[in-house]
């Protein structure tokens, strides 16, 4: 992978792994070290999800309004960002967390704008973008695509709980076909749901390649950087 500036989209459920609540400290340590290795050669931005703390789909039968539920979900991404950021500081990584300009959480995060965030990346700081798009009904996949476009990241590494992209659910179809590579045009046309369609469309328009891989395997971040087809699916713009 020749691109220097990348964005990592990290699943929140990975932060708790097999624990019942919130954080598995061994996994937090694992991600900190993986990203430390990658940061030796790349400027790194990070968008974290927060399924380990809250998500609307788990609580949609409650009395909570969807907007309020998603707002709680967005707040939880700030908690995840601080957890991983603090662990990174222990291994001498320079990190900075950004949150929406309209939300005053100065004790936990700087107020975001893309110019400041790009400058932080150029200074080799690990940049966390919390609160995803700041709007309910959108996902952190969309946030990752948006921030990657704003920050001039040419590549998104989506570390998730699935291994590769398939033409159907491999848990239901034993004959599901794995894709080493697939174009944005095809992934949108086939309505493949490993990321939401808004993220795919935005990444296509911004010419941002996406690499989707299983987050739990050791050194997969670095292997993705080295174009190891055995561990990821590459989603690309067919006009590249």
C-alpha positions as CSV (number, residue, x, y, z in Angstrom):
1,X,0.0,0.0,0.0
2,X,1.8,3.1,-1.2
3,X,-0.6,5.7,0.4
4,X,0.8,7.5,3.4
5,X,-2.3,8.8,5.1
6,X,-4.9,6.2,6.2
7,X,-8.0,6.1,8.3
8,X,-8.8,3.1,10.5
9,X,-12.4,2.2,11.1
10,X,-12.4,0.1,14.3
11,X,-15.5,-1.8,15.5
12,X,-16.5,-0.9,19.0
13,X,-17.6,-4.5,19.8
14,X,-13.9,-5.4,19.5
15,X,-13.1,-3.2,22.5
16,X,-15.0,-5.6,24.8
17,X,-14.4,-8.8,22.7
18,X,-15.7,-11.7,24.8
19,X,-16.3,-9.7,28.0
20,X,-19.9,-8.9,28.9
21,X,-19.3,-5.2,29.6
22,X,-17.5,-2.4,27.7
23,X,-13.7,-3.1,27.6
24,X,-11.4,-6.1,27.3
25,X,-8.1,-4.5,28.3
26,X,-6.0,-7.1,26.5
27,X,-7.8,-6.2,23.2
28,X,-7.3,-2.5,23.8
29,X,-3.6,-3.2,24.3
30,X,-3.6,-5.3,21.1
31,X,-5.1,-2.5,19.0
32,X,-2.7,0.1,20.5
33,X,0.3,-2.0,19.6
34,X,-1.0,-2.8,16.1
35,X,-1.6,0.9,15.4
36,X,1.7,1.8,16.9
37,X,3.4,-0.5,14.4
38,X,1.5,1.0,11.5
39,X,2.1,4.6,12.6
40,X,5.8,4.1,12.0
41,X,5.2,4.5,8.3
42,X,1.7,6.1,8.0
43,X,-0.2,9.1,9.3
44,X,-3.2,7.6,11.0
45,X,-6.7,8.8,11.7
46,X,-9.2,6.6,13.6
47,X,-13.0,6.4,13.8
48,X,-14.4,4.1,16.5
49,X,-17.8,2.6,16.8
50,X,-19.4,2.0,20.2
51,X,-21.4,-1.2,20.1
52,X,-19.6,-2.3,23.3
53,X,-21.4,0.4,25.2
54,X,-24.6,1.2,23.4
55,X,-26.5,0.8,20.1
56,X,-30.0,1.5,18.9
57,X,-30.7,-1.9,17.4
58,X,-30.2,-3.5,20.8
59,X,-32.6,-1.1,22.5
60,X,-35.1,-0.2,19.8
61,X,-37.9,-1.8,21.8
62,X,-37.4,0.6,24.7
63,X,-39.1,3.9,25.2
64,X,-36.1,5.8,23.9
65,X,-36.5,8.0,20.8
66,X,-34.2,7.0,17.9
67,X,-32.6,10.4,17.9
68,X,-31.8,10.3,21.6
69,X,-30.6,6.7,21.3
70,X,-28.2,7.5,18.5
71,X,-27.0,10.6,20.5
72,X,-26.1,8.3,23.4
73,X,-24.3,6.0,20.9
74,X,-22.3,8.9,19.5
75,X,-21.4,10.0,23.1
76,X,-20.1,6.5,23.7
77,X,-17.6,6.8,20.8
78,X,-15.9,9.5,22.8
79,X,-15.4,7.1,25.7
80,X,-13.9,4.5,23.3
81,X,-11.6,7.1,21.8
82,X,-10.3,8.1,25.2
83,X,-9.8,4.5,26.3
84,X,-7.7,3.7,23.3
85,X,-5.9,7.1,23.2
86,X,-4.8,6.7,26.9
87,X,-3.4,3.3,26.2
88,X,-1.5,4.6,23.2
89,X,0.0,7.3,25.3
90,X,1.5,4.6,27.6
91,X,3.6,3.5,24.6
92,X,4.6,7.0,23.8
93,X,2.3,7.7,20.9
94,X,1.1,11.3,20.4
95,X,-2.7,11.3,20.1
96,X,-5.4,13.9,19.8
97,X,-9.2,13.5,20.0
98,X,-11.6,15.7,18.1
99,X,-15.3,16.1,18.8
100,X,-18.0,18.3,17.2
101,X,-17.4,22.1,17.3
102,X,-20.9,22.7,18.8
103,X,-20.2,20.3,21.7
104,X,-18.1,21.5,24.6
105,X,-16.1,18.6,26.0
106,X,-12.8,20.4,26.2
107,X,-11.6,18.2,29.0
108,X,-11.8,15.2,26.8
109,X,-11.4,16.4,23.2
110,X,-10.5,19.3,20.9
111,X,-13.1,20.9,18.7
112,X,-12.9,19.5,15.3
113,X,-12.3,21.1,12.0
114,X,-10.6,19.4,9.0
115,X,-7.8,22.0,8.7
116,X,-6.7,21.4,12.3
117,X,-7.0,17.7,12.0
118,X,-5.0,17.5,8.8
119,X,-2.3,19.6,10.6
120,X,-2.3,17.1,13.5
121,X,-1.8,14.3,11.0
122,X,1.1,16.0,9.3
123,X,2.7,16.3,12.8
124,X,2.4,12.5,13.1
125,X,-0.2,12.6,15.8
126,X,-2.8,9.7,15.9
127,X,-6.0,11.6,15.2
128,X,-9.3,10.2,16.7
129,X,-12.5,11.5,15.2
130,X,-15.3,10.9,17.8
131,X,-19.1,11.4,17.6
132,X,-19.0,10.0,14.0
133,X,-21.0,12.4,11.7
134,X,-22.6,14.2,14.7
135,X,-26.0,13.3,13.2
136,X,-28.4,10.4,14.1
137,X,-29.5,7.8,11.5
138,X,-25.9,7.7,10.1
139,X,-23.4,5.0,10.9
140,X,-19.7,5.1,11.8
141,X,-19.1,3.6,8.3
142,X,-20.4,6.8,6.8
143,X,-18.4,8.8,9.4
144,X,-15.2,7.0,8.4
145,X,-15.9,7.6,4.7
146,X,-16.6,11.3,5.4
147,X,-13.6,11.9,7.6
148,X,-11.3,10.0,5.2
149,X,-12.5,12.4,2.4
150,X,-12.1,15.5,4.6
151,X,-8.6,14.5,5.8
152,X,-7.3,13.4,2.4
153,X,-6.9,9.8,3.5
154,X,-6.5,7.7,0.4
155,X,-7.3,4.4,2.2
156,X,-9.7,3.1,4.8
157,X,-8.8,0.1,6.8
158,X,-12.0,-1.4,8.2
159,X,-11.2,-3.7,11.0
160,X,-14.3,-5.8,11.7
161,X,-15.5,-9.1,13.0
162,X,-15.9,-10.7,9.6
163,X,-13.1,-12.1,7.5
164,X,-13.3,-10.7,3.9
165,X,-16.3,-9.8,1.9
166,X,-18.6,-12.5,0.5
167,X,-21.4,-12.6,-2.1
168,X,-23.7,-13.9,0.6
169,X,-23.7,-14.6,4.4
170,X,-21.1,-17.4,4.9
171,X,-22.8,-18.3,8.2
172,X,-25.9,-19.2,6.2
173,X,-24.4,-20.3,2.9
174,X,-21.4,-22.7,3.0
175,X,-20.8,-22.0,-0.7
176,X,-20.5,-18.2,-0.3
177,X,-17.9,-16.8,-2.5
178,X,-15.0,-14.7,-1.1
179,X,-13.8,-11.6,-3.0
180,X,-10.1,-10.7,-3.0
181,X,-11.1,-7.6,-4.8
182,X,-14.4,-6.0,-5.8
183,X,-15.2,-2.6,-7.3
184,X,-17.4,0.0,-5.7
185,X,-19.8,-0.4,-8.6
186,X,-20.2,-4.1,-8.0
187,X,-20.4,-3.9,-4.2
188,X,-23.2,-1.2,-4.5
189,X,-25.0,-3.1,-7.2
190,X,-24.9,-6.4,-5.3
191,X,-26.0,-4.5,-2.1
192,X,-23.4,-6.2,0.0
193,X,-23.8,-5.2,3.6
194,X,-20.4,-5.4,5.1
195,X,-20.5,-1.6,5.2
196,X,-23.5,0.7,4.6
197,X,-24.2,1.9,1.1
198,X,-23.7,5.6,2.0
199,X,-20.1,4.8,3.0
200,X,-19.5,3.0,-0.2
201,X,-20.9,5.7,-2.4
202,X,-19.0,8.5,-0.6
203,X,-15.8,6.5,-0.7
204,X,-16.3,5.9,-4.5
205,X,-16.8,9.6,-5.1
206,X,-13.8,10.6,-2.9
207,X,-11.5,7.9,-4.6
208,X,-10.9,6.3,-1.2
209,X,-9.9,2.6,-1.4
210,X,-11.3,0.3,1.4
211,X,-9.6,-2.8,2.9
212,X,-11.9,-5.0,5.0
213,X,-10.4,-7.5,7.3
214,X,-10.8,-9.4,10.6
215,X,-9.5,-7.3,13.5
216,X,-8.6,-10.1,15.9
217,X,-5.8,-11.7,13.9
218,X,-2.4,-10.5,15.1
219,X,-0.6,-8.0,12.9
220,X,-3.4,-7.8,10.4
221,X,-3.1,-4.0,10.2
222,X,0.5,-4.4,9.1
223,X,-0.4,-7.2,6.7
224,X,-3.1,-5.1,5.1
225,X,-0.4,-2.4,4.6
226,X,1.7,-5.0,2.9
227,X,-1.0,-6.0,0.4
228,X,-1.5,-9.5,1.9
229,X,-4.5,-10.8,0.0
230,X,-4.9,-13.7,2.4
231,X,-6.4,-11.5,5.1
232,X,-8.6,-8.8,3.4
233,X,-10.9,-7.8,0.6
234,X,-9.9,-4.7,-1.4
235,X,-12.8,-2.5,-2.5
236,X,-11.6,-0.2,-5.2
237,X,-12.7,2.4,-7.7
238,X,-13.0,0.7,-11.1
239,X,-11.5,3.8,-12.8
240,X,-8.2,3.6,-10.8
